[in-house]
Amino acid sequence: MLTFIIAVTGIGLLLVLSELLWRKKIIRGEYGRKIVHMIAGAFIASWPYFMDFRTIQLIAICAVLTLLVSRKFKVFHAIHDVKRRTYGELLYPISILLIASIANADWIFSVAVLFIALADGMAAIVGRKWGTKKYSYTIGSTNKTLIGTTAYILFAYVVLAIGLVIGGRDTLLGSPFLIFVWLPLFCSFLEAVSPYGTDNITAPAVVVLLLNILLLT
């Protein structure tokens, strides 16, 4: 119960703080939204080390309900302040629920969460700050920059490398090596082709499933 309260309080304080910063015009738009996602993701990635997956699932369900209310009544502007059509902020906690339901180890949960928090967050921030139309591409109605995609891949490698070491897979031979090489690249493809924020579901689902297989080898 105490861990539940700590986790919920932490996320609640982050949402309140982000709203205050939004009202003071310190954070706005995609930058503010991604910063909130990244900080929340880093916190959430630590949850399996002091609470069980069932508690995480319960918190995720509460978060989905909270964000549905927030989206309808515009309570937390910082996480909804985006001009493009997206359901990413709702799919984020749904993804946490999914990851907590299928991950076979704590470190796999952490890696999957950091894929959608750190890798995706940095891709958006770097892409918007340094990306140019000359080096960009469009898939469907979504425009992506090459530098943003590169940032996603690089940070995905960092997250995956740390996860493999923590998970006791510090050798990169055989199947771990193949997963290490191809998983970030494939997830960057999913991030690019998944519309309306659905990469928050597709990418971490692939991460968890492949790392679950690795854990059994």
ZADO-1210 file (C-alpha; in nm, 4 decimals, padded with zeros to 6 digits):
<atoms>
<atom x="00.0000" y="00.0000" z="00.0000" code="MET" pos="1"/>
<atom x="00.2845" y="00.2368" z="00.0868" code="LEU" pos="2"/>
<atom x="00.4562" y="00.1787" z="-00.2477" code="THR" pos="3"/>
<atom x="00.1263" y="00.2443" z="-00.4274" code="PHE" pos="4"/>
<atom x="00.0910" y="00.5768" z="-00.2453" code="ILE" pos="5"/>
<atom x="00.4517" y="00.6752" z="-00.3211" code="ILE" pos="6"/>
<atom x="00.4138" y="00.5968" z="-00.6919" code="ALA" pos="7"/>
<atom x="00.0787" y="00.7717" z="-00.7315" code="VAL" pos="8"/>
<atom x="00.1965" y="01.0731" z="-00.5324" code="THR" pos="9"/>
<atom x="00.5082" y="01.1029" z="-00.7468" code="GLY" pos="10"/>
<atom x="00.3130" y="01.0980" z="-01.0715" code="ILE" pos="11"/>
<atom x="00.0510" y="01.3342" z="-00.9275" code="GLY" pos="12"/>
<atom x="00.3155" y="01.5870" z="-00.8226" code="LEU" pos="13"/>
<atom x="00.4719" y="01.5685" z="-01.1681" code="LEU" pos="14"/>
<atom x="00.1378" y="01.6393" z="-01.3357" code="LEU" pos="15"/>
<atom x="00.0646" y="01.9307" z="-01.1025" code="VAL" pos="16"/>
<atom x="00.4133" y="02.0751" z="-01.1510" code="LEU" pos="17"/>
<atom x="00.3864" y="02.0419" z="-01.5295" code="SER" pos="18"/>
<atom x="00.0521" y="02.2230" z="-01.5210" code="GLU" pos="19"/>
<atom x="00.1987" y="02.5082" z="-01.3147" code="LEU" pos="20"/>
<atom x="00.4930" y="02.5396" z="-01.5541" code="LEU" pos="21"/>
<atom x="00.2529" y="02.5354" z="-01.8508" code="TRP" pos="22"/>
<atom x="00.0442" y="02.8142" z="-01.6988" code="ARG" pos="23"/>
<atom x="00.3603" y="03.0192" z="-01.6434" code="LYS" pos="24"/>
<atom x="00.4514" y="02.9515" z="-02.0078" code="LYS" pos="25"/>
<atom x="00.7800" y="02.7875" z="-01.9078" code="ILE" pos="26"/>
<atom x="00.6998" y="02.4648" z="-02.0927" code="ILE" pos="27"/>
<atom x="00.4769" y="02.4519" z="-02.3982" code="ARG" pos="28"/>
<atom x="00.3839" y="02.2261" z="-02.6871" code="GLY" pos="29"/>
<atom x="00.5732" y="01.9142" z="-02.7845" code="GLU" pos="30"/>
<atom x="00.8800" y="01.9979" z="-02.5747" code="TYR" pos="31"/>
<atom x="00.6848" y="02.0278" z="-02.2524" code="GLY" pos="32"/>
<atom x="00.4826" y="01.7186" z="-02.3290" code="ARG" pos="33"/>
<atom x="00.7882" y="01.5044" z="-02.4026" code="LYS" pos="34"/>
<atom x="00.9772" y="01.6298" z="-02.0974" code="ILE" pos="35"/>
<atom x="00.6871" y="01.5226" z="-01.8757" code="VAL" pos="36"/>
<atom x="00.6794" y="01.1828" z="-02.0501" code="HIS" pos="37"/>
<atom x="01.0532" y="01.1339" z="-02.0063" code="MET" pos="38"/>
<atom x="01.0582" y="01.2206" z="-01.6363" code="ILE" pos="39"/>
<atom x="00.7502" y="01.0082" z="-01.5705" code="ALA" pos="40"/>
<atom x="00.9005" y="00.7195" z="-01.7685" code="GLY" pos="41"/>
<atom x="01.2286" y="00.7289" z="-01.5768" code="ALA" pos="42"/>
<atom x="01.0323" y="00.7133" z="-01.2503" code="PHE" pos="43"/>
<atom x="00.8004" y="00.4383" z="-01.3728" code="ILE" pos="44"/>
<atom x="01.0963" y="00.2301" z="-01.4955" code="ALA" pos="45"/>
<atom x="01.2076" y="00.1984" z="-01.1330" code="SER" pos="46"/>
<atom x="00.8735" y="00.0687" z="-01.0046" code="TRP" pos="47"/>
<atom x="00.9338" y="-00.3083" z="-01.0376" code="PRO" pos="48"/>
<atom x="01.2215" y="-00.2779" z="-00.7913" code="TYR" pos="49"/>
<atom x="00.9952" y="-00.1709" z="-00.5058" code="PHE" pos="50"/>
<atom x="00.6485" y="-00.2965" z="-00.6048" code="MET" pos="51"/>
<atom x="00.4951" y="-00.5944" z="-00.7844" code="ASP" pos="52"/>
<atom x="00.3522" y="-00.5955" z="-01.1359" code="PHE" pos="53"/>
<atom x="-00.0052" y="-00.6237" z="-01.0098" code="ARG" pos="54"/>
<atom x="00.0304" y="-00.2924" z="-00.8268" code="THR" pos="55"/>
<atom x="00.1771" y="-00.1346" z="-01.1388" code="ILE" pos="56"/>
<atom x="-00.1205" y="-00.2605" z="-01.3401" code="GLN" pos="57"/>
<atom x="-00.3587" y="-00.1014" z="-01.0901" code="LEU" pos="58"/>
<atom x="-00.1764" y="00.2321" z="-01.1081" code="ILE" pos="59"/>
<atom x="-00.1807" y="00.2184" z="-01.4886" code="ALA" pos="60"/>
<atom x="-00.5579" y="00.1638" z="-01.4909" code="ILE" pos="61"/>
<atom x="-00.6032" y="00.4606" z="-01.2566" code="CYS" pos="62"/>
<atom x="-00.3809" y="00.6692" z="-01.4853" code="ALA" pos="63"/>
<atom x="-00.5874" y="00.5812" z="-01.7927" code="VAL" pos="64"/>
<atom x="-00.9081" y="00.6897" z="-01.6178" code="LEU" pos="65"/>
<atom x="-00.7438" y="01.0090" z="-01.4933" code="THR" pos="66"/>
<atom x="-00.6159" y="01.1016" z="-01.8382" code="LEU" pos="67"/>
<atom x="-00.9539" y="01.0323" z="-01.9983" code="LEU" pos="68"/>
<atom x="-01.1061" y="01.2866" z="-01.7604" code="VAL" pos="69"/>
<atom x="-00.8156" y="01.5272" z="-01.8173" code="SER" pos="70"/>
<atom x="-00.8458" y="01.4972" z="-02.1949" code="ARG" pos="71"/>
<atom x="-01.2177" y="01.5692" z="-02.1864" code="LYS" pos="72"/>
<atom x="-01.2053" y="01.8607" z="-01.9415" code="PHE" pos="73"/>
<atom x="-00.8548" y="01.9921" z="-02.0289" code="LYS" pos="74"/>
<atom x="-00.7181" y="01.9541" z="-01.6761" code="VAL" pos="75"/>
<atom x="-00.3498" y="01.8910" z="-01.7466" code="PHE" pos="76"/>
<atom x="-00.2641" y="02.1089" z="-02.0441" code="HIS" pos="77"/>
<atom x="00.1071" y="02.0237" z="-02.0620" code="ALA" pos="78"/>
<atom x="00.0451" y="01.6616" z="-02.1627" code="ILE" pos="79"/>
<atom x="-00.2323" y="01.7478" z="-02.4099" code="HIS" pos="80"/>
<atom x="-00.0702" y="02.0586" z="-02.5615" code="ASP" pos="81"/>
<atom x="-00.0005" y="01.9304" z="-02.9105" code="VAL" pos="82"/>
<atom x="-00.1423" y="02.0465" z="-03.2429" code="LYS" pos="83"/>
<atom x="-00.1180" y="01.7196" z="-03.4316" code="ARG" pos="84"/>
<atom x="-00.3744" y="01.4447" z="-03.3850" code="ARG" pos="85"/>
<atom x="-00.2429" y="01.1942" z="-03.1323" code="THR" pos="86"/>
<atom x="-00.3621" y="00.9614" z="-02.8584" code="TYR" pos="87"/>
<atom x="-00.0111" y="00.9108" z="-02.7248" code="GLY" pos="88"/>
<atom x="-00.0823" y="01.0426" z="-02.3765" code="GLU" pos="89"/>
<atom x="-00.3648" y="00.7898" z="-02.3331" code="LEU" pos="90"/>
<atom x="-00.1739" y="00.5039" z="-02.4907" code="LEU" pos="91"/>
<atom x="00.1224" y="00.5730" z="-02.2603" code="TYR" pos="92"/>
<atom x="-00.0409" y="00.4317" z="-01.9423" code="PRO" pos="93"/>
<atom x="-00.2134" y="00.1623" z="-02.1490" code="ILE" pos="94"/>
<atom x="00.1326" y="00.0612" z="-02.2645" code="SER" pos="95"/>
<atom x="00.2524" y="00.0505" z="-01.9016" code="ILE" pos="96"/>
<atom x="-00.0400" y="-00.1796" z="-01.8242" code="LEU" pos="97"/>
<atom x="00.0490" y="-00.4031" z="-02.1189" code="LEU" pos="98"/>
<atom x="00.4195" y="-00.4156" z="-02.0318" code="ILE" pos="99"/>
<atom x="00.3456" y="-00.5008" z="-01.6678" code="ALA" pos="100"/>
<atom x="00.1148" y="-00.7792" z="-01.7860" code="SER" pos="101"/>
<atom x="00.3551" y="-00.9564" z="-02.0219" code="ILE" pos="102"/>
<atom x="00.7115" y="-00.8769" z="-01.9028" code="ALA" pos="103"/>
<atom x="00.8850" y="-01.1791" z="-01.7523" code="ASN" pos="104"/>
<atom x="01.1437" y="-00.9808" z="-01.5539" code="ALA" pos="105"/>
<atom x="01.1858" y="-00.6448" z="-01.3819" code="ASP" pos="106"/>
<atom x="01.4654" y="-00.5325" z="-01.6155" code="TRP" pos="107"/>
<atom x="01.2572" y="-00.6122" z="-01.9241" code="ILE" pos="108"/>
<atom x="00.9805" y="-00.3870" z="-01.7920" code="PHE" pos="109"/>
<atom x="01.2338" y="-00.1088" z="-01.7336" code="SER" pos="110"/>
<atom x="01.3870" y="-00.1376" z="-02.0805" code="VAL" pos="111"/>
<atom x="01.0464" y="-00.1326" z="-02.2527" code="ALA" pos="112"/>
<atom x="00.9321" y="00.1725" z="-02.0549" code="VAL" pos="113"/>
<atom x="01.2536" y="00.3597" z="-02.1302" code="LEU" pos="114"/>
<atom x="01.2111" y="00.2860" z="-02.5015" code="PHE" pos="115"/>
<atom x="00.8909" y="00.4920" z="-02.5017" code="ILE" pos="116"/>
<atom x="01.0167" y="00.7464" z="-02.2496" code="ALA" pos="117"/>
<atom x="01.3815" y="00.8142" z="-02.3279" code="LEU" pos="118"/>
<atom x="01.4319" y="00.6974" z="-02.6879" code="ALA" pos="119"/>
<atom x="01.1009" y="00.8324" z="-02.8177" code="ASP" pos="120"/>
<atom x="01.1242" y="01.1481" z="-02.6067" code="GLY" pos="121"/>
<atom x="01.4740" y="01.2362" z="-02.7223" code="MET" pos="122"/>
<atom x="01.3807" y="01.1622" z="-03.0843" code="ALA" pos="123"/>
<atom x="01.1012" y="01.4193" z="-03.0656" code="ALA" pos="124"/>
<atom x="01.3101" y="01.6839" z="-02.8880" code="ILE" pos="125"/>
<atom x="01.6199" y="01.6437" z="-03.1056" code="VAL" pos="126"/>
<atom x="01.4133" y="01.6198" z="-03.4225" code="GLY" pos="127"/>
<atom x="01.2227" y="01.9394" z="-03.3520" code="ARG" pos="128"/>
<atom x="01.5268" y="02.1353" z="-03.2389" code="LYS" pos="129"/>
<atom x="01.7809" y="02.0325" z="-03.5030" code="TRP" pos="130"/>
<atom x="01.5793" y="01.8573" z="-03.7725" code="GLY" pos="131"/>
<atom x="01.5410" y="02.0204" z="-04.1134" code="THR" pos="132"/>
<atom x="01.2954" y="01.9724" z="-04.3986" code="LYS" pos="133"/>
<atom x="01.5847" y="01.8859" z="-04.6286" code="LYS" pos="134"/>
<atom x="01.6645" y="01.5789" z="-04.4206" code="TYR" pos="135"/>
<atom x="01.3155" y="01.4602" z="-04.3394" code="SER" pos="136"/>
<atom x="01.0671" y="01.2054" z="-04.4660" code="TYR" pos="137"/>
<atom x="00.6926" y="01.1554" z="-04.4529" code="THR" pos="138"/>
<atom x="00.5059" y="00.8355" z="-04.3763" code="ILE" pos="139"/>
<atom x="00.1301" y="00.8736" z="-04.4146" code="GLY" pos="140"/>
<atom x="00.0455" y="01.2032" z="-04.2461" code="SER" pos="141"/>
<atom x="00.3464" y="01.1933" z="-04.0133" code="THR" pos="142"/>
<atom x="00.6633" y="01.3894" z="-04.0850" code="ASN" pos="143"/>
<atom x="00.9893" y="01.2603" z="-03.9377" code="LYS" pos="144"/>
<atom x="01.3434" y="01.3954" z="-03.9463" code="THR" pos="145"/>
<atom x="01.6502" y="01.1825" z="-04.0043" code="LEU" pos="146"/>
<atom x="01.8257" y="01.3321" z="-03.7029" code="ILE" pos="147"/>
<atom x="01.5240" y="01.2539" z="-03.4835" code="GLY" pos="148"/>
<atom x="01.5213" y="00.8938" z="-03.6031" code="THR" pos="149"/>
<atom x="01.8956" y="00.8713" z="-03.5432" code="THR" pos="150"/>
<atom x="01.8488" y="01.0013" z="-03.1889" code="ALA" pos="151"/>
<atom x="01.5833" y="00.7353" z="-03.1292" code="TYR" pos="152"/>
<atom x="01.8171" y="00.4582" z="-03.2429" code="ILE" pos="153"/>
<atom x="02.1142" y="00.5834" z="-03.0405" code="LEU" pos="154"/>
<atom x="01.9211" y="00.6213" z="-02.7157" code="PHE" pos="155"/>
<atom x="01.7490" y="00.2875" z="-02.7749" code="ALA" pos="156"/>
<atom x="02.0937" y="00.1254" z="-02.7952" code="TYR" pos="157"/>
<atom x="02.1942" y="00.2919" z="-02.4680" code="VAL" pos="158"/>
<atom x="01.8774" y="00.1757" z="-02.2914" code="VAL" pos="159"/>
<atom x="01.9062" y="-00.1771" z="-02.4291" code="LEU" pos="160"/>
<atom x="02.2759" y="-00.2073" z="-02.3396" code="ALA" pos="161"/>
<atom x="02.2099" y="-00.1011" z="-01.9804" code="ILE" pos="162"/>
<atom x="01.9147" y="-00.3394" z="-01.9601" code="GLY" pos="163"/>
<atom x="02.1130" y="-00.6358" z="-02.0890" code="LEU" pos="164"/>
<atom x="02.3883" y="-00.5738" z="-01.8344" code="VAL" pos="165"/>
<atom x="02.1427" y="-00.5329" z="-01.5466" code="ILE" pos="166"/>
<atom x="01.9575" y="-00.8428" z="-01.6649" code="GLY" pos="167"/>
<atom x="02.2738" y="-01.0505" z="-01.6487" code="GLY" pos="168"/>
<atom x="02.3179" y="-01.0611" z="-02.0266" code="ARG" pos="169"/>
<atom x="02.6450" y="-00.8704" z="-02.0442" code="ASP" pos="170"/>
<atom x="02.7714" y="-01.0916" z="-02.3263" code="THR" pos="171"/>
<atom x="02.6628" y="-00.9890" z="-02.6749" code="LEU" pos="172"/>
<atom x="02.7194" y="-01.3233" z="-02.8453" code="LEU" pos="173"/>
<atom x="02.4608" y="-01.5340" z="-03.0223" code="GLY" pos="174"/>
<atom x="02.0965" y="-01.4338" z="-02.9955" code="SER" pos="175"/>
<atom x="02.1598" y="-01.1450" z="-02.7510" code="PRO" pos="176"/>
<atom x="02.3882" y="-00.9908" z="-03.0122" code="PHE" pos="177"/>
<atom x="02.1246" y="-01.0207" z="-03.2845" code="LEU" pos="178"/>
<atom x="01.8615" y="-00.8656" z="-03.0607" code="ILE" pos="179"/>
<atom x="02.0978" y="-00.5874" z="-02.9569" code="PHE" pos="180"/>
<atom x="02.1731" y="-00.4994" z="-03.3196" code="VAL" pos="181"/>
<atom x="01.8277" y="-00.5252" z="-03.4730" code="TRP" pos="182"/>
<atom x="01.5809" y="-00.4364" z="-03.1972" code="LEU" pos="183"/>
<atom x="01.6496" y="-00.0588" z="-03.1853" code="PRO" pos="184"/>
<atom x="01.6438" y="-00.0423" z="-03.5652" code="LEU" pos="185"/>
<atom x="01.3136" y="-00.2270" z="-03.5894" code="PHE" pos="186"/>
<atom x="01.1581" y="-00.0179" z="-03.3119" code="CYS" pos="187"/>
<atom x="01.2675" y="00.3013" z="-03.4876" code="SER" pos="188"/>
<atom x="01.0775" y="00.1720" z="-03.7916" code="PHE" pos="189"/>
<atom x="00.7693" y="00.1067" z="-03.5749" code="LEU" pos="190"/>
<atom x="00.8019" y="00.4539" z="-03.4228" code="GLU" pos="191"/>
<atom x="00.7995" y="00.6033" z="-03.7709" code="ALA" pos="192"/>
<atom x="00.5087" y="00.4054" z="-03.9188" code="VAL" pos="193"/>
<atom x="00.2755" y="00.3865" z="-03.6162" code="SER" pos="194"/>
<atom x="00.0240" y="00.6740" z="-03.6438" code="PRO" pos="195"/>
<atom x="-00.1390" y="00.8870" z="-03.3727" code="TYR" pos="196"/>
<atom x="00.0984" y="00.7810" z="-03.0956" code="GLY" pos="197"/>
<atom x="00.0359" y="00.4081" z="-03.1361" code="THR" pos="198"/>
<atom x="00.4137" y="00.3548" z="-03.1269" code="ASP" pos="199"/>
<atom x="00.3659" y="00.3780" z="-02.7497" code="ASN" pos="200"/>
<atom x="00.2084" y="00.0332" z="-02.7848" code="ILE" pos="201"/>
<atom x="00.3820" y="-00.1299" z="-03.0817" code="THR" pos="202"/>
<atom x="00.7457" y="-00.0591" z="-02.9939" code="ALA" pos="203"/>
<atom x="00.7415" y="-00.1643" z="-02.6256" code="PRO" pos="204"/>
<atom x="00.5324" y="-00.4715" z="-02.7065" code="ALA" pos="205"/>
<atom x="00.8008" y="-00.5903" z="-02.9495" code="VAL" pos="206"/>
<atom x="01.0738" y="-00.5085" z="-02.6958" code="VAL" pos="207"/>
<atom x="00.9064" y="-00.7139" z="-02.4227" code="VAL" pos="208"/>
<atom x="00.8250" y="-01.0113" z="-02.6447" code="LEU" pos="209"/>
<atom x="01.1776" y="-01.0398" z="-02.7853" code="LEU" pos="210"/>
<atom x="01.3467" y="-00.9929" z="-02.4482" code="LEU" pos="211"/>
<atom x="01.1113" y="-01.2494" z="-02.2956" code="ASN" pos="212"/>
<atom x="01.2353" y="-01.4933" z="-02.5583" code="ILE" pos="213"/>
<atom x="01.5945" y="-01.3972" z="-02.4818" code="LEU" pos="214"/>
<atom x="01.5364" y="-01.4636" z="-02.1123" code="LEU" pos="215"/>
<atom x="01.4296" y="-01.8197" z="-02.1939" code="LEU" pos="216"/>
<atom x="01.7358" y="-01.8987" z="-02.4080" code="THR" pos="217"/>
</atoms>
